[in-house]
């Protein structure tokens, strides 16, 4: 049974049906000789209980009670105008003062969040009153009725979502105490971003799992599994309790498997990850959010990560292709496994707080990590006494050409190289068309030198670090 929260009008007669004649209520016909009437309704705020949407037992709830005096025949359906956090939302109110529970839930989620937290809501009710008349020659007046500011408390309906979940199954010997395979959402409000992910290795045979909340503490109570019929579909609904989720590795071969769980929608999905993954695209503010020119990170087998140089400047994310039909956002990573200049924002863009420039980026979807290491490149050689920390020889990023560049260079044929971060730990030399780490001295002479470190869509399959000298 639902609670009735009433805003009581100061006018005291009973309600009528919603089926009155309101054909012309917006622009009513009136006898020009009829004297104007004023239908004032003052609605007092009488809310004294919290509206817990999860406990309501019907499709609607009465929020307003209109009282009618001798001047008012009936009230037309109106609306409840709500405002919070610089956002507005209107909810329909019928002539009996009822609102749909579904509409109220949507309003609170939009204005605040889906979290099952009590919210103090402020609103104003507006409706239209139809006046009474005993004179057959007069057309009834239709007058706006408006309440004062109303305040009531609502708690939206939502499942309990914890800050982290853990995968337990074949991969860890069904050890309910093992937290090696953590599913998390990248930080932030779990009700704003309820998607949790992790990556597990293939098992070469049977591969089953369930999902344990962080609060399990060694107990199987509260553990989620697949609903009946969704155990082997590589995706479907989950429930608590539920059946083992089964990855059919023969039908869906992969070196690893990405598990995605949406706790708000109670769904799961399994995606096979190949042994040598295709490159991923680092797209963001630094490349103007353009897949044609954004940096591409290739798979490094030794590091078991995607790596590559990238110009970083503000927000970014990753995509598996040069398109927007898939994304890797903050919820695919863990904040404690990212470098300090990376901030995860749940399912939205990933924030980069470092100084704009060239970085070596390393990304592991399995370990849920992002590392961005700055590299400041300079020229060094016979022309400056082989001073690796000469700021006069620093290259700057050319956003139009997507490369590092220096003009007015004074390199000579006696030898020079590219070096980074003011030391010799990372340097490039050898062939201008195929630069190598710790390569030999370069001898080309020119005043404009460009260094190309970023792999892009057009060069992703055969890219080599290279430079031009003019």
N, C-alpha and C positions, 0 to 999 in steps of 0.2 A: 504493500500500500504506500502510495507516495504521500509526501508531506505537502500540505497546501500552505504556501507563503503568501500572505494577502497584503495588498496595499489598499487600504479601505478609503473609499471616497466619503466626503462630508455630506453628500446628498444621499438620501436614505431609502428611496423606494426600490422595488424589486427589479431584477433583470428581465429582459424580453428575449425572444428568439433572435438568432442571427439572420433570419430570413425576411427581414423587413424590406420595404421598397426603397432601394438606394440607387435607382436607375440614373438619377441626375445629381448624385451627391457631390461630384467635383464642381460642376457649374450648374447649380440647381435653378429651376425656373421659379420665379417669385412674382407675386402681384406687386406692382410698383407702388400701390397705395398701402401695402402692409407695413406696419411699424416694425422697426428692428427689435429683436430680442437678444438678450445676452444670456448664454448658457454657461455659467462658470462652474467648473468642477475642480475641487481641491482634493487631491489624493494624498492621504497621509502615509508615511512610511511605517509599516507595521511588521516588517520582517524581523523575526527573532530567532530563527533556526537556520542552520546550514542546509542547503539543498545538496544532498549527496546523490549525484546522478546515478551511481551504480546501484543504489538501493531503491530507486523509483520503480513502481510496478505498472506503469502505463505508458502510453505514447505521448501524453501531454501532462503538463502541470499548470495549476492556476497560480499565476503571479500577481494578477490585478483583480480587484473587485470594484466594478463600477456601480455607484449608487445613483438612482435617478429621482429627481424631484418632479413637482407638478408641471414644470416647463418642458421636461425631456421625455419623449416617447420611447426612444431606443438609442442604442449605440452601435455604430458600424465598426467592423474590424479595424484595428489600428496596428501600431508597431511600438516596439521597445528599442530605443536608440541607445546603444552602449558605446562607451569610449574608454580606452586604456592604452598606455604605452604609445601614445600618438597615433593610434589606430581606431577606426570606427567600424561598428558592425550593427546591422539592424535585424531584429527578430520580429516576425509577424505575431500579432496578438489578436485572438478572435474576440467576438463581441461579448463573450463571457469571461474575458481576461485570461484565457489559457494560451500557453505557448507550447510548441512541439519540443519534446525532450531532445530529439535529434538536433534541432536548430540551436537549442541552448548549449548543447555539447560543442557544436561547431563554433559557436561564438566564443566560448571560453578558450578553446584550443587556438583559435586565430588571434585573440587578443593577448593571451598569455603563453601557454604551452600545453601539451597533452598531459603533463605531470599531474598525478592525483593529489593536488595541493589545494587547500581552501583559498579561494580568491574573493576578495571584496570587490564587488562590481557596482559601478555607478551608472544609472541610466535614466532616461526620460520617456514616459509613455505618452503617445499621441493617438487620438482617435477622432471620430466625428459623431456628434450627437444630432439626432433628429428631433425637432421641437414638436410639441403638441399644439393642436389648434382645433377649436370647435366651430370655426367659421368655414363653411364649405367653399367660400369664395377665395380663401387664402391658401397659398401653397406653403407647406411646412418649411421652416428654415433648417439649413444644415450648417452647423457651427463647429469649428475645430475645438476639441477638448484636449487640454495639455496638462500633464501633472507637473509637480515640482521635481527637483532632483531626488531620485530614489536610490537607496543603497541596500544590497542584499549580498549574501555569501553563497558561493557555489563551489562544489568540488567536482571536477570532471571525472568521467569514468576512464580508467586506464589500467593495464596490467602492472604488476610490480616488476620493475626492470632494475637489475643490479648493475654495478659498475663494471663487472667483468664476469666472464664465463670460461670454463675449461673443457677441452675435449678429452673424453676418456673412452678408450676402446682398444682395438687390436694394436694400435701404434704404441701404447704404453702398458700393454698387458692388463688392461681393464683395472688399473690401479686408481681408485677413486681419490687417493691422496696426492697423486702426481699432478703438478700444475705446470708441466713443461709446455703444454700446447694451449696457450692462452688465447681466447677470443676477446678482443676488445674493440672499442669504437673509435680509437684515436684520441680519447679524452673528450671533455666537454659534457654537456647535459645529455644523459642517456635518453631523455624523452624528446629532445630535439633531433638526436641522431641515434636511432635504436638499432643500427646495423653493426654487427660484430663479425670479425673475420679472423681466420688464421690459415696457415698452410701446413700440410702434413706430408711426409714422404709416402710413396707407394709402398705397399707391403708384399707385392708379388704373389698375391693370392687373396685370401679372405681379408677384407678390410671393413670393419664395422666400428661404429662409434655412437655415443650419446653426448649430451651437452649438460654439464654440471654447473650450477651457479656458484659464485664465490662463497656463498654462505653455506654450502653443503657440508663443509668441515668433516669430510670422511663418511658422510651419510648418503645413501641413495635416495633419500626423500628429496623431492623437489627437482630431480633430474629429468631433463626433457629428451624425448625421442620422437620418432615419426608416428603419425597417426596411421591406423590400419590402411593398407593399400598404397602408402607413400614411401615404403621402406627402400625400394630399389630404383626410384625414378630420377635420381640425381637432383631432386628438388621436390618440395611439397610442404605440407603443413606439419607442424610439430605440436606436441601436447605434453602435459605432465600429469601422470606418467605417460610414457610412450614406448614404442618398439625400437629395436636396434635399427639404426640407419646403415644401409649396406651400400658400399661403393663397388660397383661392378667393374673391376679393373680390366677385365677381358674386353668388355664392350666399350669401355672408355679409357684407353691406355694413356698413361702419363707418368712422368717421373715424380710428380708431386700432385697434390690436390688442394685446391683452395676451397675452404669451407666458409660460406657466408650465411649468417643467421640474422633475421629481422625479428627482434623480440616484440616489437609493437604489433606486427602483423602475424606473428607466430609462424614464420616460414623459414625454410632452409634451402640452400642451393649448393651443389658441388660442381666444381669446374676443374677439368684435367689440365695440368701444366706440363708442356713437353720438356724433354731433357735439355734441349738447346732452344730456349725461348726466342721468339722473334724480338727485335729491338723494341724499346718503348720510347714514347715521345714525351719530352719535358716541355710542356707548353704553358706559357704564362705571360706576365707583364713584360718580361725581358725580351720576348720575341713578338710582342703585339698580339698574342694569342693566335698566332698564324701557324698552322701545321706545315705550310710549305717551307718555312724558314726556321722553325724551332729546332733546338738541339735534339738529337736522337742518341739514346744510350744503348750501347751494344752489350751483349752478354759476355762476361768475363768468366771463363770456366774455372780459372785458378781462384778467383775471389768469390765465385758463386754469387755474382751480383751483376746488375746492369751498371756500366760505368761510362763516363765520357765527360769532356769539358762542356761547360755551359755558361753563357752570360746570365747571371742571376740579378734580378732587380724587382723585388716585390713578390706578390702572390703568384702561385703556380700550381700545377697538378700534373698527373701523368695520364697518358692514354695508350692503349696497346696498338693502336693504328693511327694513321693520319686522318682521323675522323672522330666525331663525337658520339659514336655508338657504344662507347665503353670508357670508363674512367677509373683511375686509382686516386682516391681522395684521402683525406686525413684518417678516415676510419679503417683504412687498409694498413696503417702503421701504428707504432707504439711510441709515445712521446719520450719514454726513457731510453729508446734505442735510436734516437735522432740527435744530430749535433745541435749545439746550443743556439745556432742561428735559424733553426727550423722550429716552427710552432704549428701544431696540428689543430684544426678547427672542426673536429667531427667530420661530417660528410661533405663539408664545403672545401673551398680552396685551401691550400697549404700556404702558410705565411713564411716569408723569408725576411729576416731582420738584419742580415749582414750588409756591408757596404756593397753597392752595385759593382759588379766586375766579373772576371772569369773565375770559375770554381771547378774543381774536379768533383763530380757528383757520383756517389756510389749508392745504389738502391737494391735492397734485398726484400722481395715480397715475402719470402719464407720467414726471414728474421724480423720482418716488419720495421726495417731500419732505413733511414736516409742520412747520408753523410755528405756535407758540402764543405770542401777544403779550399780556401782562397789561394790563388796563384797570381802573383804580380810578376809580369815578365819584363825583362830588360835585355838590351844588347850589351854584349861584352866582347872585348877583343884587343888586338894590338893598338887600335886607335885610342883606347882609354886606359891603357896600362892593365888590361884584364881585370878591371874593377867590377866585380859582380853586383855591387850595391850602389851603382851610379844612377841617381834619380834622373839625371839629364837624359838617360838612355831608356827611360820607362816607356813602354808601349801602352796606348790607350785604346779603348774599344770603339770601333766604328760601327754604329748601329745599322747604317745603310748597307755596308759591305759585309757585315757579320764576321768581323775579324779584328785582331789587334793590329795597331798601326803606329808607325812613327815616321815623321817627315823631318827633313833636314839632317838625316843620319850622316855620319862621317866614317862609315866602315871602309876598310881598305883590303887589298888582296893579301895582306900578311896574316889574315886569319881573324875570324870572329864567330860568335855563337849566340844562341838564345839561352838565358838563364833565368831562374825564377826565385822569388822570395829572398833576394839578396845573398844567395849562396850557391854552391855548386851541386847541391844534393839532387836537384832535378834540372837538367839542361838538355838542349836539343842541338843537333848538328848533323853533318853528313851530307846527304843529297837534299837540295831544296824541295824537290818533288816527293820526297819520302823521308822526312826527318826522323831521326832515331834518338832515343835517350842515350846520352853519353856518346853521341856520334862525333865524327871528326870535325875539324874546323871548316868553316865555310869561307869562300874566297870571292864570291860575287860582290861587285861594287855598285852602289847606287845610293840615292838619298831618301827614297820612299820605300819602306819595307813593311810588308804585311804578313802576319802570321795567322794561319787558319787552323784553329784547334777544334772547331765544332763540326761534328757529323750531322748532316741534315737529311731530309727525305730524299733528295736527288743523289746524295753520295753515300747513303747508309750501307750499301752492299760492298763498296770497294774504297772506302774512305782511307786516306793516309794524311797524317799531319804534314803540312806543307807550307811554304812561304814563297812570296814573290819579292823581287828587288828591282826597282826602277830608278 
